[in-house]
Amino acid sequence: MPTRRRALGALAATALLATASGGCGALPVSAQIHGIRVVAAENVWGSIARAIGGADATVTSIVQSPAQDPHAYEPTAADARAVAGAQLVIVNGIGYDPWAPRLLAADPADGRDVLSVGALLGLHAGENPHRWYDPADVRRVAAAIAARMSRIDPHHAGGFDRRLRAFTGAGLAGYQALITRIRRRYAGTPIGASESIFALQAPALGLRLLTPPGLLRAVSEGTELSARDTSTAEAQITARRIRVWVVNAQNLTPEVQRLSGLARAAGLPVVAVTETLSPPTASFAQWQTRQLATLAAALHRATAR
């Protein structure tokens, strides 16, 4: 297993031991269940499901902590119970949460609906799995969640549709406004990134991501970086061919830390992003808006625009 997966897997195990009975997000025994029972493999999708479901759904997210890597996560008995009782299960797919299909297969249930983001978008393992960084994909997934909820509970379909419109409208207004602002003001600005997590958002922002795709993919997947890609990224940073360096704060490998150090030494703003909600109590919109605001400020410092 790649170094990143081993390291984060160990962190996840430590976190699970520390929280004893499953701080992974499974509902405590005493929790009240209201409406549709929904389980999301990751809290990013769980947050969106919660916004759409409102009081007509109870949403459980399995992977919540930054110490839990969806690739290497080991489900607990509490997770299995949550999935067994779910009416709707949302998984990312695309190779991101390979444990989820095994969890579903271990307890097949008639009538349980499974929404795979990868299948919805027509993607396969090996393609960029971080779809919550693509604004268009976020809207497609939100619409699919509302449709699945309406199919399970037609009586509350009007509420699901109303909350979907609220989420994609007012709920994402600040998020969309920042995307538009960055695209209008900084379109064409060259930037670098530590891995592929940001490769889906950069086009929506109009930014030119110059870091070699091979490096982005290798860091994301925990495989060895090529000397050529590393040398190219170093030159882009030290020669200031990029204006901002974006780093995944949940994947700080020694090589990523070294490149980030070069960026700071070159006077480049370093902007941190994450794979899961940060903090875990934030909503999708709060999390993404905060990150975009930080990026906009960094672009302003770097370009004086």
C-alpha positions in Angstrom: 0.0 0.0 0.0 1.4 3.5 -0.8 3.0 5.5 1.9 0.2 8.0 2.1 -2.4 5.2 2.6 -0.4 3.5 5.3 0.2 6.8 7.2 -3.4 8.0 7.0 -4.7 4.5 7.7 -2.7 4.5 11.0 -4.1 7.9 11.9 -7.6 6.6 11.2 -7.0 3.6 13.4 -5.7 5.8 16.2 -8.7 8.1 15.9 -11.1 5.2 16.0 -9.5 3.8 19.1 -9.6 7.2 20.8 -13.3 7.5 20.1 -14.0 4.0 21.2 -17.5 3.2 19.9 -17.3 4.8 16.5 -16.8 8.5 16.3 -16.8 7.8 12.6 -20.2 9.3 12.3 -22.6 6.4 12.9 -25.6 7.5 14.9 -25.5 6.7 18.6 -28.0 4.2 19.9 -30.1 6.9 21.6 -30.3 9.1 18.4 -33.8 9.8 17.1 -34.4 8.7 13.5 -36.6 11.0 11.4 -37.6 10.5 7.8 -35.5 8.7 5.2 -32.4 6.9 6.6 -29.4 8.1 4.6 -25.8 7.0 4.9 -23.0 8.9 3.0 -19.6 7.4 2.7 -18.0 10.9 3.0 -19.2 13.9 5.0 -18.9 16.1 1.9 -21.8 14.3 0.2 -23.5 13.9 3.6 -23.5 17.6 4.2 -25.3 18.1 0.9 -27.8 15.3 1.6 -28.5 16.9 5.0 -29.2 20.3 3.4 -31.7 18.7 1.0 -33.2 16.2 3.3 -33.9 18.7 6.1 -36.3 17.4 8.8 -37.4 14.6 6.4 -34.1 12.7 6.5 -31.6 11.5 9.0 -28.1 11.5 7.5 -25.1 9.6 8.8 -21.6 10.3 7.3 -19.0 7.6 7.8 -15.8 9.3 7.0 -15.6 12.7 8.8 -12.2 13.1 10.4 -9.2 14.4 8.5 -7.4 11.4 10.0 -9.6 9.0 8.1 -8.5 8.4 4.5 -11.5 7.1 2.4 -9.1 5.0 0.3 -7.8 3.0 3.3 -10.6 3.3 5.7 -11.7 0.2 7.6 -15.5 0.2 8.3 -16.6 -0.6 11.9 -19.5 -2.6 13.1 -21.4 0.6 13.7 -20.9 1.6 10.0 -22.2 -1.8 8.9 -25.3 -1.4 11.1 -25.9 2.1 9.7 -25.6 0.8 6.1 -27.8 -2.2 6.8 -30.6 0.1 8.0 -30.2 2.8 5.3 -32.7 3.5 2.6 -30.3 5.6 0.6 -26.5 5.1 0.6 -24.3 7.7 -1.2 -20.8 6.6 -2.2 -18.2 8.5 -4.1 -16.9 5.6 -6.2 -14.1 6.2 -8.9 -11.8 4.2 -6.6 -12.0 6.7 -3.8 -13.9 4.6 -1.2 -13.2 1.0 -2.3 -14.4 -0.3 1.0 -18.0 0.9 0.4 -19.0 -1.7 -2.2 -17.8 -4.4 0.1 -19.8 -3.0 3.0 -22.9 -2.9 0.8 -22.3 -6.5 -0.5 -21.9 -7.8 3.0 -25.5 -7.0 3.9 -27.6 -6.8 0.7 -31.1 -5.3 1.3 -34.1 -5.2 -1.0 -35.2 -1.7 -1.7 -32.0 0.0 -0.6 -31.0 2.7 -3.1 -27.3 3.3 -3.8 -26.2 6.5 -5.4 -22.6 6.3 -6.8 -21.2 9.7 -7.7 -18.8 8.0 -10.2 -21.6 6.1 -11.9 -23.8 9.2 -12.0 -21.1 11.1 -13.8 -20.0 8.2 -16.0 -16.5 8.0 -14.5 -14.3 5.1 -13.7 -11.5 4.2 -11.3 -8.3 6.0 -12.3 -10.1 9.3 -13.1 -10.0 12.2 -10.7 -12.3 11.2 -7.9 -12.5 14.6 -6.1 -15.8 15.6 -7.8 -16.9 18.0 -5.0 -14.3 20.4 -6.3 -16.1 20.7 -9.6 -19.0 23.2 -9.2 -21.0 21.6 -12.0 -20.7 18.1 -10.6 -21.8 19.4 -7.1 -25.0 20.6 -8.7 -25.6 17.3 -10.6 -25.0 15.3 -7.4 -27.3 17.5 -5.4 -30.1 17.1 -8.0 -29.6 13.3 -8.0 -29.8 13.2 -4.2 -33.1 15.1 -4.2 -34.5 12.8 -7.0 -33.6 9.7 -5.0 -35.1 11.0 -1.9 -38.3 11.9 -3.7 -38.5 8.4 -5.1 -38.1 6.9 -1.7 -40.5 9.3 0.0 -42.9 10.8 -2.6 -45.0 12.3 0.1 -42.2 14.8 0.9 -41.0 15.3 -2.7 -42.1 18.9 -2.6 -39.9 19.6 0.4 -36.9 17.9 -1.1 -37.3 19.9 -4.3 -37.7 23.2 -2.3 -34.6 22.5 -0.3 -32.6 21.6 -3.4 -33.5 24.9 -4.9 -32.5 26.7 -1.7 -29.2 24.8 -1.6 -28.2 25.5 -5.2 -29.6 29.0 -5.0 -29.2 31.0 -1.8 -27.1 28.2 -0.2 -24.4 28.3 -2.8 -24.7 32.1 -3.5 -21.5 33.1 -1.7 -19.6 30.1 -3.2 -20.7 30.9 -6.7 -20.1 34.6 -6.2 -16.4 33.9 -5.3 -16.0 31.6 -8.2 -17.3 34.3 -10.5 -15.2 37.0 -8.9 -11.9 35.0 -9.1 -12.6 34.0 -12.7 -13.3 37.6 -13.8 -10.4 39.1 -11.9 -7.7 36.5 -12.1 -8.4 34.5 -15.3 -5.2 33.1 -16.8 -3.2 33.5 -13.6 -0.7 30.6 -13.4 -0.8 28.6 -10.2 0.7 25.3 -8.8 -0.8 22.6 -6.7 0.4 19.7 -4.6 -2.1 17.1 -6.0 -5.1 16.5 -8.2 -7.6 17.6 -5.6 -7.5 21.1 -7.0 -7.3 20.2 -10.7 -11.1 20.1 -10.9 -11.7 23.6 -9.5 -9.0 25.4 -11.3 -10.8 25.5 -14.7 -14.0 26.8 -13.1 -11.9 29.6 -11.6 -10.2 30.4 -14.9 -6.8 29.7 -13.4 -3.9 28.0 -15.3 -2.7 25.0 -13.3 0.9 24.5 -14.5 2.0 21.6 -12.2 2.7 18.5 -14.2 -0.4 16.2 -14.2 1.8 13.2 -13.4 2.9 14.9 -10.1 -0.6 15.8 -9.2 -1.8 12.2 -9.8 1.2 10.6 -8.0 0.8 12.6 -4.9 -2.9 12.0 -4.8 -2.5 8.2 -5.3 0.5 7.9 -3.0 2.9 6.6 -5.8 6.4 7.6 -6.6 7.0 11.0 -8.2 9.1 11.1 -11.4 12.3 13.0 -11.3 11.2 15.0 -14.4 7.9 16.1 -12.9 9.6 17.0 -9.6 12.2 19.1 -11.4 9.5 20.9 -13.4 7.5 21.7 -10.3 10.6 23.0 -8.5 11.6 25.2 -11.5 8.0 26.6 -11.7 8.2 27.5 -8.0 11.7 28.9 -7.7 11.5 30.9 -10.9 8.1 32.2 -9.8 6.4 31.0 -13.0 3.4 30.4 -10.8 1.8 33.0 -8.5 0.2 30.8 -5.8 0.8 27.3 -4.5 -2.2 25.3 -3.4 -1.6 22.4 -1.0 -3.8 19.6 0.3 -3.4 20.0 4.1 -4.4 16.4 4.6 -1.7 15.0 2.4 1.6 16.6 3.6 4.1 14.0 2.4 7.8 14.9 2.8 8.0 15.9 -0.9 4.9 18.1 -0.6 6.4 19.7 2.5 9.6 20.3 0.6 7.9 21.9 -2.4 5.7 24.0 -0.1 8.9 25.2 1.7 10.4 26.2 -1.7 7.2 28.1 -2.4 7.4 30.0 0.9 11.1 30.8 0.3 10.2 32.1 -3.1 7.6 34.4 -1.6 4.6 32.7 -3.1 1.4 32.6 -1.1 0.6 29.0 0.0 -3.1 28.2 0.2 -4.3 25.1 2.1 -7.3 23.1 1.0 -8.7 19.8 2.4 -10.5 16.7 1.2 -13.1 16.6 4.0 -15.2 19.4 5.6 -13.0 21.6 7.7 -14.0 21.9 10.5 -16.2 18.7 10.3 -19.1 20.7 11.7 -19.1 23.1 8.7 -21.5 22.9 5.8 -20.3 22.3 2.3 -21.0 25.9 1.4 -19.2 27.3 4.5 -16.2 25.1 3.9 -15.8 25.8 0.2 -16.6 29.6 0.6 -13.9 29.9 3.3 -11.3 28.2 1.1 -12.2 30.3 -1.9 -12.0 33.5 0.1 -8.5 32.5 1.2 -7.5 31.8 -2.3 -8.9 35.1 -3.6 -6.9 37.0 -0.9 -3.7 35.1 -1.9 -4.3 35.9 -5.6 -4.7 39.6 -4.7 -1.4 39.6 -2.8 0.4 37.8 -5.6 -1.0 40.0 -8.5 -1.9 43.3 -6.8 -5.3 43.0 -8.6 
